[in-house]
Amino acid sequence: REARLKVGEGVMGQVASTATPMYVADTYACEGFIFFDKAVRSLMVVPLLVKDRVIGTLSVDHAIPNAFTEDDERLLTIAAAQAAIAIENARLVQGLRERAEALAKAYEELKELDRMKDELIQNVSHELRTPLTFVKGYVELLLAGDMGPLNEEQMKSLRIVANKTNTVTRLVGDIVLLQQIEQEQLDLVPVSLVSIARRAIAGSQATAVRQGVQIELEAPPDLPPALGDEGRLEQVFDNLLGNAIKFSPGGGEVRVILEETEDAILVQVSDQGIGIPADKLERIFDRFYQVDGSSTRRFGGTGLGLAIVKRIVEAHGGRVWVTSREGEGSTFYFTIPKAGTRA
């Protein structure tokens, strides 16, 4: 049978209010005693305490008066302490379970939103590719004079259109590449990172010469092969070299260093450029993140190059990080597991 008492009402209510045990030796002799069962003649009530906070009461009763002793009170108090701990632990477990379920639900919702966002970006990117190809093709025809002569002002305007079209084309290509890295299976085979680095450096030489930047490669002759996808790893080198050259001053040097660690090949790409503020380092690999809008306008870029690097390296089971000091340059590091180290 259920009964409700307010805090301070009746014996149990008083115990809950004062956090002090109470013993009614004879309920019939207790003025104002609230009966829920006339058969109860003796009642002992102790508080359930958790860190000096009352969470309830524990009581015993008997059909005869003067049924309990001080020893009974001590025993009941011990039992109440154990019961209070058990109740509080159960509450905590239930609370943690509810929070875990809420977090799991929120996580699934975020995953679904992320999937929808990626799907939207991918669809838009693919839809943009065809019209961009037409725009680029017609601009090139116009610049080549295949559609009639142009004056200098027209040529200048078309070159601006061509440059902006190339920028958007690169952006679309990077977005599609990010999606492909997430979805495709890497072709992992033993590869020479030294050979890949040399090819990437050769491909970057023309840009480096225009910038007045020297590229140096350091690698031991006996460097073991890494386990990787050759094409994707070349993209990592291309992106890091492109960044290093872009932010290096004329007469600067870009150094590419490869060395063996216990279970991986460590690659460093260093420049003598403008550096990255310490408070920006954690976000430097985020998609579309730009350290400074003015730098973006000055140096260009889509904000996806380093995100692509991170995706590719982590897909190989490696990791990527950066150290930098403003005005002194940056060093990007990444590791790729050695061939034979994966189970």
C-alpha positions, 0 to 999 in steps of 0.5 A: 500500500502506497503512502506519501508524506511531506518532508517534516511530516510524521516520523519518516518526514522528520527523519528526512528533514533532520537527518537524525534517527528516530525511535518510537518505543510505543506508537500508541503513546506518541501524540500525533503519530500518523498510523498507516497500520494500527498493528505497528506498536514500535517504529525505528527510522534512520536516514539514508545518507549520501555525502551528508545528503538525505536521499530517503529513509529506512525503517523497521517496525514491530507489533509489540512496544519497546521492541528495539534496542540501541544495538538494533539502531546501530545495525539499522544505521549500518544497513542504511549506509549500505543501502544508500550507497547501493541506491546512489550507485544505481542512480549513477549507473542509470544516469550514465546509461541514459547519457550514453544512449543520448550521446549514441543517438546524437552521434548517429544523427551527426554521422547521418548529417555528415553523410548527407553533407558529403553526399551533397558536396559530392553531387554538387561537385560532380554537377559542376564538372561538366559546365566547368569543362565547357567554360574552360574549353571555350575560354581556351579557344577564344584565347587561342584565337580560334574564334576570331581576333581579340583586342588586348583588353578582351585577352586580359579579361579572358585570362582572368576568367581562365584563372578563376575557372582553373581555381574552381576546377581545382576546388571541385577536383579536391572535393571529389578526391576527398570523397574518393579517399574515404570510399575507395580501397587503397592498393597497398604494396611495398613502395619506395618513398625515396622514388616517390619523393624524387618524382614529386620533386621533379614535378615541382621543380618548374614552380620552385624555379619560378619562385626562386626556391631550392628543393633538397632531398635527404634520404639514406641509400638503404631506406626500406620500402613502405607499405602504401598506395603509390599514387596516393602517396605521390599526392601527399608529397605533391601537396606538401611540396606545393604548400612549402614552395608557395609560402617560401620566400624567394631564395628560400630552401625546401628540405625533404628528409626521409628516415627509418623509425622502428616500424615506419618511414618518417618524412619531413617537409620543411620550408623557410616561409611565413610560419603558422601561429601556435593557436592555429596548428590544431586546425591546420588539417581541417577541411576548408580551414585557412589560417588567415584570409589575407594569406589566402588572397595573397597565396591562393589555395582551396583549404583542402590540400592538407585535409587530403594529406591527412586523409591519405596518411591516416588511411595508410595507418600513419599519422601527420603533424606539424611544427612551426614558428611564425616568421621562421617556417614550418615542418610537416611530418608524416609516417607510413608503416614499413612493408611487413609491419602490418599483420 
